[in-house]
């Protein structure tokens, strides 16, 4: 919930989830660009570029420090 709220505060669309991952549409840029930027910073998420999923990232929930790094990096990438 903490990470979903932080990403929503950045303007991302965060789909409701009762699982160990979040489905997130980044704000102000494409999912492909954020995926590449996260990867370049050593943060691995899933990206499925085809069809209805092409605008979203699948983010598995990790430790608090991992999720803090994800949010900070996404904030920088979407600035």
Secondary structure as the mmCIF struct_conf table of DSSP 4:
data_model
#
loop_
_struct_conf.conf_type_id
_struct_conf.id
_struct_conf.beg_label_comp_id
_struct_conf.beg_label_asym_id
_struct_conf.beg_label_seq_id
_struct_conf.end_label_comp_id
_struct_conf.end_label_asym_id
_struct_conf.end_label_seq_id
HELX_RH_AL_P HELX_RH_AL_P1 UNK A 2 UNK A 9
TURN_TY1_P TURN_TY1_P1 UNK A 10 UNK A 11
STRN STRN1 UNK A 13 UNK A 14
BEND BEND1 UNK A 18 UNK A 20
STRN STRN2 UNK A 21 UNK A 25
BEND BEND2 UNK A 27 UNK A 29
HELX_RH_AL_P HELX_RH_AL_P2 UNK A 31 UNK A 40
TURN_TY1_P TURN_TY1_P2 UNK A 41 UNK A 42
STRN STRN3 UNK A 46 UNK A 47
BEND BEND3 UNK A 50 UNK A 50
HELX_RH_3T_P HELX_RH_3T_P1 UNK A 51 UNK A 53
TURN_TY1_P TURN_TY1_P3 UNK A 54 UNK A 55
STRN STRN4 UNK A 57 UNK A 60
HELX_RH_AL_P HELX_RH_AL_P3 UNK A 64 UNK A 77
TURN_TY1_P TURN_TY1_P4 UNK A 78 UNK A 78
#
